[in-house]
Amino acid sequence: MSLNCSCSFALTQAMNQDVKQKWIAALRSGDYKQTREQLRRNGENSYCCLGVLTDLYDKDETVESEDHWCGDLYSYTCSGFKYKAESVLPQPVMEWAGLKDYNPSVKYSRDTTDSELDILSLAYLNDHEYLSFEQIANLIEEQY
């Protein structure tokens, strides 16, 4: 039996281009210490790649919001309910950035000799493939 899959993943994806440029610049700036498994580790003052984007949202003076960092978590209100995000983008951040997913994905090859690409989330690449912020910034720049 043969199964046909007509799944597709665009090489470039939609995102607010101004936010994209700020995110890439922040990832490359050296101003953010990298961490794994959480948006932010407050005691270490470190962030994952999605935490950097969340921090940019938090510092954006054009955003009128009561959302804020609460220790390691990001506290936000959506549809009248309070939420806390720990390891994926809070909904307001996702919408501000023009992203369609709480954990955006990219095409990535784990092996430079292999032409086959996997679709992996940025958080996975940050947390489990140990990509640097520079490497993640390159992927965002190429694919968003």
C-alpha positions as CSV (number, residue, x, y, z in Angstrom):
1,M,0.0,0.0,0.0
2,S,1.3,3.4,-0.9
3,L,0.4,6.7,0.8
4,N,0.7,10.0,-1.0
5,C,1.3,13.1,1.1
6,S,0.7,16.5,-0.5
7,C,2.2,18.4,2.4
8,S,4.0,21.6,1.6
9,F,6.1,24.1,3.5
10,A,6.9,27.3,1.9
11,L,10.6,28.3,1.9
12,T,9.6,31.8,2.9
13,Q,6.9,32.5,5.3
14,A,4.9,35.5,6.3
15,M,6.0,37.7,9.1
16,N,6.0,41.4,9.9
17,Q,9.2,42.6,8.2
18,D,9.9,45.4,10.7
19,V,9.7,43.0,13.6
20,K,11.8,40.4,11.7
21,Q,14.6,42.9,11.3
22,K,14.5,43.9,15.0
23,W,14.5,40.2,16.0
24,I,17.4,39.3,13.7
25,A,19.4,42.3,15.0
26,A,18.6,41.4,18.6
27,L,19.7,37.8,18.1
28,R,23.0,39.0,16.5
29,S,23.6,41.9,18.9
30,G,25.3,39.9,21.7
31,D,23.0,41.7,24.2
32,Y,21.1,38.5,24.9
33,K,22.6,35.5,26.7
34,Q,21.1,32.2,25.3
35,T,19.3,29.7,27.4
36,R,17.3,26.5,26.7
37,E,13.8,25.1,27.5
38,Q,12.2,28.4,28.6
39,L,11.5,31.8,27.1
40,R,13.6,33.4,29.8
41,R,15.6,32.4,32.9
42,N,15.2,35.5,35.1
43,G,18.0,34.5,37.6
44,E,20.5,34.1,34.7
45,N,19.0,37.0,32.7
46,S,19.1,34.7,29.6
47,Y,16.6,34.0,26.8
48,C,15.8,31.4,24.2
49,C,15.3,32.7,20.6
50,L,11.5,33.0,21.2
51,G,12.2,34.8,24.5
52,V,14.2,37.4,22.6
53,L,11.2,38.1,20.4
54,T,8.9,38.2,23.5
55,D,11.3,40.7,25.1
56,L,11.2,42.9,22.0
57,Y,7.4,42.9,22.2
58,D,7.5,43.8,25.9
59,K,9.9,46.7,25.2
60,D,8.0,48.0,22.2
61,E,6.7,51.4,23.1
62,T,4.0,51.3,20.4
63,V,2.3,48.3,22.0
64,E,-0.3,49.3,24.6
65,S,-0.5,46.3,26.8
66,E,-0.6,45.1,30.4
67,D,1.4,42.0,29.4
68,H,4.7,41.7,31.2
69,W,7.5,39.4,32.4
70,C,6.6,37.7,35.7
71,G,9.8,36.0,36.8
72,D,10.6,33.4,34.2
73,L,7.1,33.5,32.7
74,Y,5.4,36.0,30.4
75,S,2.0,36.9,31.8
76,Y,-0.7,38.1,29.3
77,T,-4.4,38.5,28.9
78,C,-6.4,37.0,26.0
79,S,-10.1,37.1,25.6
80,G,-10.4,38.2,29.2
81,F,-8.4,35.3,30.6
82,K,-4.9,35.5,32.2
83,Y,-2.3,33.2,30.8
84,K,1.4,32.6,31.4
85,A,3.8,31.5,28.7
86,E,6.9,29.5,29.5
87,S,8.3,28.0,26.3
88,V,6.3,29.1,23.3
89,L,5.3,32.6,22.1
90,P,2.4,34.3,23.9
91,Q,-0.5,34.9,21.6
92,P,-0.1,38.7,21.6
93,V,3.6,38.4,20.6
94,M,2.7,36.0,17.8
95,E,0.1,38.4,16.5
96,W,2.4,41.4,16.8
97,A,5.1,39.6,14.9
98,G,2.7,38.5,12.2
99,L,3.5,34.8,12.8
100,K,1.0,32.0,12.4
101,D,2.3,29.7,15.0
102,Y,3.3,29.8,18.7
103,N,6.4,27.9,17.8
104,P,7.5,28.9,14.3
105,S,9.2,26.3,12.2
106,V,11.9,26.4,9.5
107,K,13.5,24.0,7.1
108,Y,16.8,22.7,8.4
109,S,19.3,20.0,7.5
110,R,21.0,18.3,10.4
111,D,23.7,17.0,8.1
112,T,25.6,19.2,5.7
113,T,26.1,16.3,3.3
114,D,22.4,15.5,3.2
115,S,20.2,17.4,0.8
116,E,17.0,16.4,2.6
117,L,15.5,19.1,4.9
118,D,13.6,18.6,8.1
119,I,10.9,21.0,9.3
120,L,11.8,21.9,12.8
121,S,10.6,24.5,15.3
122,L,12.9,27.3,16.2
123,A,12.5,26.3,19.9
124,Y,13.7,22.8,19.0
125,L,16.7,24.1,17.1
126,N,17.5,26.4,20.1
127,D,16.9,23.8,22.8
128,H,17.9,20.4,21.3
129,E,20.1,21.1,18.2
130,Y,22.0,23.8,20.2
131,L,22.0,26.3,17.3
132,S,23.5,29.7,18.3
133,F,21.5,32.9,18.0
134,E,23.5,33.7,14.9
135,Q,22.5,30.5,13.2
136,I,18.9,30.9,14.2
137,A,19.0,34.6,12.9
138,N,20.3,33.3,9.6
139,L,17.4,30.8,9.3
140,I,14.8,33.5,10.2
141,E,16.4,35.9,7.7
142,E,16.4,33.3,4.9
143,Q,12.9,31.8,5.5
144,Y,10.6,34.6,6.9
